């Protein structure tokens, strides 16, 4: 791609009158002023300075939406053809900024308050108290440690997914049937999975898996000891997400140049040799992409844990997300919970950035 | 070798043949094993929804052989041949949740595909400069949202929605879900648009269309399969989302996953009704998977292959 200039060139000779330009600018500033006025009014009402106001902040939201539309329209009014180009990206950008950046700033503020939804006082800034509490909170560090285990489990998922992709890529009949069947677990919601597998199939008395184990002479206990419980969570999560990596790897395998593999066969490579020396190196970019995306998804792991073990036994299966979820649900501790989430976000950003730096030379393109 | 082998029953040939058969058997055995691992939980859930308590306790597996299927589980959510004509509050409740899930998932996916496609097209065709941000920075900005864990946004949104009166409303969920799937849509669509030659649009421009005209009339029809893929992938993610729905909805806007999860908590394990509910929650997506598998795979493969 060319580095400067558009890929799609357009020749435009816009003559935009001053009046038109002024209208556009007036639209944007006028609606922005409306947002600011409404917000100020509402704030004055809520702090009790004036007696009339709206019940909620809804009107401010409507004004904000109006401003967003005015901004988009003004692009075309003020800039003509050039504005039409901006219009492709602007809506999505506005959407993401207003739904991510504002809440993040707000979160940053909440995280340094002692806000508990149960307390009547509302948020009171409490400086570094939350930080200190976090430093001494064994359960949070434990949850972070668990995340390390969960992320490491991706390597096993990768091996299985690669194996399955190779199987599906082999000369087999009914490939479509197997592909659909292998894809099915990904379609199921983690909540349904936690009931289907975690609560019913692994049920100690009547579950089919317990029955098989008892037949074999063992005593089934899936969520009693920390290690086994953690392994069970990993297994359920793997069950749902292996298809995801498998499909990516399968797509990679099918895009491999056939001649190279055939050439290796002609040269007398055995199956294992041709895999190790040809297929695997060629698949490296796809593998790395799949693993990185899978790790990013893994860092959000929560639903299954919340529904099957709610962190137990003794926090052994807690992920950071499920821990914060309970911190909010059981203790309404918004301030502290948000600080934990922000710290987690910072850790994730550092980790993912390092990871991308580390693997970018094996990737086809930066994510 | 001097003699030509006409009959392939020489020792060496036979060895090759056994080896070939062995590898065939191994491949199919592995495939079938994994197919059972994938299918058994689904089979178990659907059959359990037709079981009675004694069947569950005895561990009967195969319908009609081990046990007679009964509608008891489905009656608990008001869907069975006997109850279908009658008015049933549990069915109302279930259908309300189902409808919420459907509305939220469909609208969020549609919104994400519209916003995402526009942005992806713009980024693949024009060079932008917003302040210090160039195209690659903007792309990275969008895609980096994928890293954002939902838990960071959840609590601020809870407070924000409370003051905006959006708590427990479908609109609130739709906005959040759109945000959640937008990076994935942009990822897929960018790939799609990069595969479409610019000459097509150039020809359209020469013929007198504007850039939006060229986009809507020429590019969109070509990119439609990709958009369907992105839409379906978003649909799956939104339909299954639990975390935000659990935090931000209470009575009106609760979705199916929240309903399933709340059942496990409150009344112990009521096997047949839980099984029926889970089956009902997963069936739509199983049907989607069977009929639209092509698109799902296309969507997921988009990032993997150039």
HADDOCK unambig.tbl for C-alpha pairs under 7 A between the chains (distance, minus, plus):
assign (segid A and resid 5 and name CA) (segid B and resid 127 and name CA) 6.34 0.50 0.50
assign (segid A and resid 6 and name CA) (segid B and resid 125 and name CA) 6.21 0.50 0.50
assign (segid A and resid 6 and name CA) (segid B and resid 126 and name CA) 4.49 0.50 0.50
assign (segid A and resid 6 and name CA) (segid B and resid 127 and name CA) 5.26 0.50 0.50
assign (segid A and resid 7 and name CA) (segid B and resid 125 and name CA) 5.04 0.50 0.50
assign (segid A and resid 7 and name CA) (segid B and resid 126 and name CA) 5.91 0.50 0.50
assign (segid A and resid 8 and name CA) (segid B and resid 125 and name CA) 5.54 0.50 0.50
assign (segid A and resid 8 and name CA) (segid B and resid 126 and name CA) 6.49 0.50 0.50
assign (segid A and resid 8 and name CA) (segid B and resid 198 and name CA) 6.41 0.50 0.50
assign (segid A and resid 56 and name CA) (segid B and resid 163 and name CA) 5.81 0.50 0.50
assign (segid A and resid 56 and name CA) (segid B and resid 164 and name CA) 5.76 0.50 0.50
assign (segid A and resid 56 and name CA) (segid B and resid 165 and name CA) 6.35 0.50 0.50
assign (segid A and resid 57 and name CA) (segid B and resid 163 and name CA) 5.75 0.50 0.50
assign (segid A and resid 57 and name CA) (segid B and resid 164 and name CA) 4.81 0.50 0.50
assign (segid A and resid 58 and name CA) (segid B and resid 164 and name CA) 4.97 0.50 0.50
assign (segid A and resid 58 and name CA) (segid B and resid 165 and name CA) 6.76 0.50 0.50
assign (segid A and resid 85 and name CA) (segid B and resid 122 and name CA) 6.90 0.50 0.50
assign (segid A and resid 88 and name CA) (segid B and resid 118 and name CA) 4.91 0.50 0.50
assign (segid A and resid 88 and name CA) (segid B and resid 119 and name CA) 5.26 0.50 0.50
assign (segid A and resid 88 and name CA) (segid B and resid 122 and name CA) 5.17 0.50 0.50
assign (segid A and resid 89 and name CA) (segid B and resid 118 and name CA) 6.35 0.50 0.50
assign (segid A and resid 89 and name CA) (segid B and resid 119 and name CA) 4.22 0.50 0.50
assign (segid A and resid 89 and name CA) (segid B and resid 122 and name CA) 5.88 0.50 0.50
assign (segid A and resid 91 and name CA) (segid B and resid 115 and name CA) 6.62 0.50 0.50
assign (segid A and resid 92 and name CA) (segid B and resid 115 and name CA) 5.25 0.50 0.50
assign (segid A and resid 92 and name CA) (segid B and resid 116 and name CA) 6.63 0.50 0.50
assign (segid A and resid 92 and name CA) (segid B and resid 119 and name CA) 6.24 0.50 0.50
assign (segid A and resid 96 and name CA) (segid B and resid 179 and name CA) 6.61 0.50 0.50
assign (segid A and resid 103 and name CA) (segid B and resid 153 and name CA) 6.64 0.50 0.50
assign (segid A and resid 103 and name CA) (segid B and resid 156 and name CA) 5.69 0.50 0.50
assign (segid A and resid 103 and name CA) (segid B and resid 157 and name CA) 6.68 0.50 0.50
assign (segid A and resid 104 and name CA) (segid B and resid 153 and name CA) 6.93 0.50 0.50
assign (segid A and resid 106 and name CA) (segid B and resid 156 and name CA) 6.45 0.50 0.50
assign (segid A and resid 107 and name CA) (segid B and resid 156 and name CA) 5.40 0.50 0.50
assign (segid A and resid 167 and name CA) (segid B and resid 27 and name CA) 6.47 0.50 0.50
assign (segid A and resid 178 and name CA) (segid B and resid 35 and name CA) 6.92 0.50 0.50
assign (segid A and resid 180 and name CA) (segid B and resid 289 and name CA) 6.92 0.50 0.50
assign (segid A and resid 180 and name CA) (segid B and resid 290 and name CA) 6.24 0.50 0.50
assign (segid A and resid 180 and name CA) (segid B and resid 293 and name CA) 6.52 0.50 0.50
assign (segid A and resid 181 and name CA) (segid B and resid 35 and name CA) 6.21 0.50 0.50
assign (segid A and resid 181 and name CA) (segid B and resid 38 and name CA) 6.74 0.50 0.50
assign (segid A and resid 182 and name CA) (segid B and resid 35 and name CA) 6.35 0.50 0.50
assign (segid A and resid 182 and name CA) (segid B and resid 38 and name CA) 6.26 0.50 0.50
assign (segid A and resid 184 and name CA) (segid B and resid 286 and name CA) 6.59 0.50 0.50
assign (segid A and resid 184 and name CA) (segid B and resid 289 and name CA) 6.63 0.50 0.50
assign (segid A and resid 185 and name CA) (segid B and resid 38 and name CA) 6.33 0.50 0.50
assign (segid A and resid 187 and name CA) (segid B and resid 236 and name CA) 6.41 0.50 0.50
assign (segid A and resid 187 and name CA) (segid B and resid 285 and name CA) 5.85 0.50 0.50
assign (segid A and resid 187 and name CA) (segid B and resid 286 and name CA) 6.61 0.50 0.50
assign (segid A and resid 187 and name CA) (segid B and resid 289 and name CA) 6.99 0.50 0.50
assign (segid A and resid 188 and name CA) (segid B and resid 282 and name CA) 5.76 0.50 0.50
assign (segid A and resid 189 and name CA) (segid B and resid 240 and name CA) 4.39 0.50 0.50
assign (segid A and resid 190 and name CA) (segid B and resid 240 and name CA) 6.98 0.50 0.50
assign (segid A and resid 191 and name CA) (segid B and resid 257 and name CA) 5.95 0.50 0.50
assign (segid A and resid 191 and name CA) (segid B and resid 261 and name CA) 6.31 0.50 0.50
assign (segid A and resid 192 and name CA) (segid B and resid 278 and name CA) 5.56 0.50 0.50
assign (segid A and resid 196 and name CA) (segid B and resid 41 and name CA) 6.31 0.50 0.50
assign (segid A and resid 196 and name CA) (segid B and resid 45 and name CA) 6.08 0.50 0.50
assign (segid A and resid 197 and name CA) (segid B and resid 41 and name CA) 6.50 0.50 0.50
assign (segid A and resid 206 and name CA) (segid B and resid 56 and name CA) 6.72 0.50 0.50
assign (segid A and resid 206 and name CA) (segid B and resid 57 and name CA) 5.47 0.50 0.50
assign (segid A and resid 206 and name CA) (segid B and resid 59 and name CA) 6.44 0.50 0.50
assign (segid A and resid 208 and name CA) (segid B and resid 59 and name CA) 6.76 0.50 0.50
assign (segid A and resid 247 and name CA) (segid B and resid 297 and name CA) 6.46 0.50 0.50
assign (segid A and resid 247 and name CA) (segid B and resid 300 and name CA) 6.83 0.50 0.50
assign (segid A and resid 247 and name CA) (segid B and resid 301 and name CA) 6.65 0.50 0.50
assign (segid A and resid 248 and name CA) (segid B and resid 300 and name CA) 6.21 0.50 0.50
assign (segid A and resid 248 and name CA) (segid B and resid 301 and name CA) 5.06 0.50 0.50
assign (segid A and resid 248 and name CA) (segid B and resid 304 and name CA) 5.62 0.50 0.50
assign (segid A and resid 251 and name CA) (segid B and resid 301 and name CA) 5.58 0.50 0.50
assign (segid A and resid 251 and name CA) (segid B and resid 304 and name CA) 6.87 0.50 0.50
assign (segid A and resid 251 and name CA) (segid B and resid 305 and name CA) 6.74 0.50 0.50
assign (segid A and resid 252 and name CA) (segid B and resid 304 and name CA) 6.25 0.50 0.50
assign (segid A and resid 252 and name CA) (segid B and resid 305 and name CA) 5.79 0.50 0.50
assign (segid A and resid 286 and name CA) (segid B and resid 304 and name CA) 5.33 0.50 0.50
assign (segid A and resid 289 and name CA) (segid B and resid 304 and name CA) 6.77 0.50 0.50
assign (segid A and resid 296 and name CA) (segid B and resid 147 and name CA) 5.98 0.50 0.50
assign (segid A and resid 300 and name CA) (segid B and resid 149 and name CA) 5.59 0.50 0.50
assign (segid A and resid 303 and name CA) (segid B and resid 242 and name CA) 6.62 0.50 0.50
assign (segid A and resid 303 and name CA) (segid B and resid 243 and name CA) 6.60 0.50 0.50
assign (segid A and resid 307 and name CA) (segid B and resid 261 and name CA) 6.64 0.50 0.50
assign (segid A and resid 321 and name CA) (segid B and resid 151 and name CA) 5.94 0.50 0.50
assign (segid A and resid 334 and name CA) (segid B and resid 155 and name CA) 6.63 0.50 0.50
assign (segid A and resid 338 and name CA) (segid B and resid 152 and name CA) 6.70 0.50 0.50
assign (segid A and resid 338 and name CA) (segid B and resid 155 and name CA) 6.51 0.50 0.50
assign (segid A and resid 341 and name CA) (segid B and resid 151 and name CA) 6.23 0.50 0.50
assign (segid A and resid 341 and name CA) (segid B and resid 152 and name CA) 4.96 0.50 0.50
assign (segid A and resid 342 and name CA) (segid B and resid 152 and name CA) 6.13 0.50 0.50
assign (segid A and resid 345 and name CA) (segid B and resid 148 and name CA) 6.93 0.50 0.50
assign (segid A and resid 345 and name CA) (segid B and resid 149 and name CA) 6.98 0.50 0.50
